[in-house]
Amino acid sequence: MATKTISLELEAYEKLRRAKRFPRESFTEVVLRASIPGSGVSGRELLADFDTGDSVFSDEALDAIDVLNANDRPPDIP
């Protein structure tokens, strides 16, 4: 497996270290499970795909979204 050496400021290193779920988890594992803002699909991309009839989501993902939406209920507000 190829590797790449990077430099981090101490604050970034500590944040990464604290994100480890267990002591033997590697920084690679932490980074790979991280959610990076901006790496998703933009509204513009979704609209373009809608206009062309394409989909950025698989049928399985769309089915999962439908299930989640069907089970989503508004909160009970007294």
C-alpha positions as a Markdown table, in Angstrom:
| # | Residue | x | y | z |
|---|---|---|---|---|
| 1 | Met | 0.0 | 0.0 | 0.0 |
| 2 | Ala | 1.4 | 3.4 | -1.0 |
| 3 | Thr | 1.6 | 6.1 | 1.7 |
| 4 | Lys | 2.0 | 9.8 | 1.8 |
| 5 | Thr | 3.5 | 11.9 | 4.6 |
| 6 | Ile | 1.7 | 15.0 | 5.6 |
| 7 | Ser | 2.3 | 17.8 | 8.1 |
| 8 | Leu | -0.3 | 19.0 | 10.6 |
| 9 | Glu | -0.5 | 21.8 | 13.0 |
| 10 | Leu | -0.6 | 20.4 | 16.6 |
| 11 | Glu | -4.3 | 21.4 | 17.0 |
| 12 | Ala | -5.2 | 19.4 | 13.9 |
| 13 | Tyr | -3.2 | 16.4 | 15.1 |
| 14 | Glu | -4.8 | 16.4 | 18.5 |
| 15 | Lys | -8.3 | 16.7 | 16.9 |
| 16 | Leu | -7.4 | 13.7 | 14.7 |
| 17 | Arg | -6.0 | 11.7 | 17.7 |
| 18 | Arg | -9.2 | 12.4 | 19.8 |
| 19 | Ala | -11.3 | 11.1 | 16.9 |
| 20 | Lys | -9.8 | 7.6 | 17.2 |
| 21 | Arg | -12.4 | 5.2 | 18.4 |
| 22 | Phe | -9.9 | 2.8 | 20.0 |
| 23 | Pro | -6.1 | 3.1 | 20.7 |
| 24 | Arg | -5.0 | 0.8 | 17.8 |
| 25 | Glu | -7.2 | 2.6 | 15.2 |
| 26 | Ser | -4.9 | 4.2 | 12.5 |
| 27 | Phe | -5.1 | 7.8 | 11.4 |
| 28 | Thr | -5.9 | 6.4 | 7.9 |
| 29 | Glu | -9.0 | 4.7 | 9.3 |
| 30 | Val | -10.0 | 7.9 | 11.1 |
| 31 | Val | -9.7 | 10.0 | 7.9 |
| 32 | Leu | -11.4 | 7.4 | 5.7 |
| 33 | Arg | -14.5 | 7.4 | 8.0 |
| 34 | Ala | -14.6 | 11.2 | 8.3 |
| 35 | Ser | -17.4 | 13.1 | 6.7 |
| 36 | Ile | -15.7 | 15.9 | 4.7 |
| 37 | Pro | -18.1 | 18.9 | 4.1 |
| 38 | Gly | -18.3 | 19.7 | 0.4 |
| 39 | Ser | -17.6 | 16.2 | -0.8 |
| 40 | Gly | -21.3 | 15.4 | -1.4 |
| 41 | Val | -23.5 | 16.3 | -4.3 |
| 42 | Ser | -24.4 | 19.9 | -4.7 |
| 43 | Gly | -27.9 | 21.1 | -5.4 |
| 44 | Arg | -26.8 | 22.3 | -8.8 |
| 45 | Glu | -25.6 | 18.8 | -9.6 |
| 46 | Leu | -28.9 | 17.2 | -8.4 |
| 47 | Leu | -30.9 | 19.7 | -10.5 |
| 48 | Ala | -28.8 | 19.0 | -13.6 |
| 49 | Asp | -29.2 | 15.2 | -13.1 |
| 50 | Phe | -33.0 | 15.7 | -12.6 |
| 51 | Asp | -33.2 | 17.8 | -15.8 |
| 52 | Thr | -31.4 | 15.1 | -17.8 |
| 53 | Gly | -33.2 | 12.2 | -16.1 |
| 54 | Asp | -30.0 | 10.8 | -14.6 |
| 55 | Ser | -29.7 | 10.0 | -10.9 |
| 56 | Val | -26.7 | 10.3 | -8.6 |
| 57 | Phe | -28.4 | 7.8 | -6.3 |
| 58 | Ser | -28.6 | 4.0 | -6.8 |
| 59 | Asp | -32.0 | 2.3 | -6.7 |
| 60 | Glu | -31.0 | 0.8 | -3.3 |
| 61 | Ala | -30.2 | 4.3 | -1.9 |
| 62 | Leu | -33.5 | 5.7 | -3.2 |
| 63 | Asp | -35.4 | 2.7 | -1.6 |
| 64 | Ala | -33.6 | 3.4 | 1.7 |
| 65 | Ile | -34.5 | 7.1 | 1.5 |
| 66 | Asp | -38.1 | 6.1 | 0.9 |
| 67 | Val | -38.1 | 3.8 | 4.0 |
| 68 | Leu | -36.6 | 6.5 | 6.2 |
| 69 | Asn | -39.1 | 9.1 | 5.0 |
| 70 | Ala | -42.0 | 6.8 | 5.5 |
| 71 | Asn | -40.9 | 6.1 | 9.1 |
| 72 | Asp | -40.1 | 9.8 | 9.9 |
| 73 | Arg | -42.7 | 11.3 | 12.1 |
| 74 | Pro | -42.9 | 14.9 | 13.4 |
| 75 | Pro | -41.9 | 15.5 | 17.0 |
| 76 | Asp | -44.5 | 15.5 | 19.7 |
| 77 | Ile | -44.7 | 19.1 | 20.8 |
| 78 | Pro | -46.9 | 19.7 | 23.8 |
